[in-house]
């Protein structure tokens, strides 16, 4: 019981914003509103909300890698694409019977994580860091995008799955839940909404526990001063690699959920624009906290979609302007700065304060 108590106490800690009854009451109220939301909305809007949710996993993974680990990576969309294509290849070849789509989800995420482990080994054990880490991960992402874009010929197939070059892969089955009365096909509607919402809650709480654990404390120490952490006896390469793989797995989960949601994936999901957007989401939200990253990602995605619908030519320009304003006015993140401002009146006064 003591071990279980310590485990749950890590939901709060020095590495995350939000603690105490007020925060968790607010969390439960927001979750209850999210659960009730589909009852007051139409199927199209609910399906569109699922689209927003699928990207949050990638953003949380980048928050872990960049915000807590201090390693700026442009590789999230590469792992996103690898897992998405892997899911498509597996399900097109083996179908959706007997719950195989969920097996394919796990295998696809594992393939993305394995690729990240291989890449990360050479990066971190090769002592590549700083801007050079960003350059290498961006280069790998763009190479994968260019490679997949030229796989249009009939010879580019894996079993029954054609890669289709720049047009992308399509017609893979959505996630399908086996059920005694008949399989439940999780199209972009209420059922998929609740599945993705449940995954999001589990991942968010799990990451809070992780970053408030000794692993997370060491990770932040490495971010603040890697030389000092190494002098204290920690092999910082192993911690950086572990963080990189976990973040990549979350990006892979985003890729699988996106591919299942739309039943297609294209090389453009690994392009230059796609690689840059997660940086904007996490920077605007606040890269050093999971909650602000989550809120910031949803906010920026909503703004981006509104601009795309009503003025697509300005959407990317607005995202760039938002990033510049964040760097100049609130380097810790706009949402993070707002959260600290709101929390200030409620913070406890120090004994020596007047």
C-alpha positions, 0 to 999 in steps of 0.5 A, a space after each residue: 500500500 505504501 508503494 501504491 501511495 507513493 506511486 499516486 503521489 507522483 501525480 503531483 510534484 516539482 516537475 508539473 504545474 497543478 496540485 492540490 484539491 482545486 486542480 484535481 476538481 478542475 481536472 475532473 470537471 474538464 474530463 466530465 465535460 469532455 465525456 458529455 460533449 458528444 451528447 451535445 454535438 453532431 457526429 462530424 464535429 465529434 470526429 473533428 475533435 478526435 482529429 485534434 486529440 490524435 496530435 496531442 500524443 505527439 506534442 506530449 512526446 515532444 514536450 518530454 524530449 524537448 521540454 524535460 530532456 532539453 533535446 530539440 527534435 524535428 523527428 516526431 513526424 518521422 516516427 509518426 509516419 513510420 508508425 502510420 505506414 506500418 499500421 496501414 501495411 499490417 492491416 491491409 495485409 492481415 485485415 481487421 478480424 479478431 481485433 488485429 487492428 489493435 495488435 497492429 497498433 501496438 506493432 506499429 508503435 513498436 516499429 516507430 520506437 525501434 527506429 527511434 532507438 536505433 537513431 537515438 543510439 547513434 545521436 546520443 552515444 555519438 554525443 550529438 546535441 544542441 542545434 546539431 541534434 535538430 539538424 540531424 533529426 530534421 534531415 532524417 525526417 525529410 529523407 523519409 518524406 522524399 523516399 516515400 514520395 517516390 514510391 509510386 510505381 507498382 513495384 513499391 508494394 509490401 504484400 497487398 499494400 501499395 505505397 502509392 508514392 506522393 498520393 499516399 496509402 489508403 483504404 486501410 481498415 479503422 480500429 475494430 473492436 471485437 464484440 460478441 454481438 458483432 465487431 465495433 468499427 471505430 469510425 471517426 465518431 462517438 466510439 472512437 472519441 471515447 477510445 482516444 479520450 481514454 488513451 489521452 487521459 492514461 498517457 497524460 497521467 502516466 507522463 505526470 507520474 514519470 516526470 515526477 519520479 526519480 527518472 524525471 528529476 534526473 532528466 531535468 537535471 540533465 537539461 539544466 546542466 548535463 556536465 554536472 549530472 554526468 559528474 554525479 555519476 549518471 550516464 546521461 546518454 541512457 536517460 536521453 535515449 530512453 526519453 527519445 524512445 518514449 517520445 517517439 512511441 507517443 508520436 507513433 501512437 499519433 500516427 496510428 490513430 491519425 491513419 485509422 481516423 482518416 484511413 489514409 496517410 501520405 508522405 506530406 505528413 513527414 514534410 517540412 511543414 509537418 515537422 515544424 508545426 509540433 515545435 509551434 504547438 509545444 513552444 506556444 503552450 509551454 514546453 516545460 509542462 505537460 498540462 500547458 503543452 496539452 492545452 496549448 496544442 488544442 488551442 493552436 490546432 483550433 486556431 490553425 483549423 479556423 484560419 485554414 477554413 476561412 483563410 488558408 493562405 494566412 494559416 502558416 504565416 499566423 503560426 510563424 507569427 505566433 512562434 515569434 511572439 512566444 519567443 519574444 514575449 513569453 519564452 516559457 510559453 504563452 499558456 504557461 505564462 498565463 497559468 502562472 499568472 492565474 495561479 499567483 493570487 492562490 499561491 501561499 505567502 511565505 512566512 517572511 512576506 509582509 
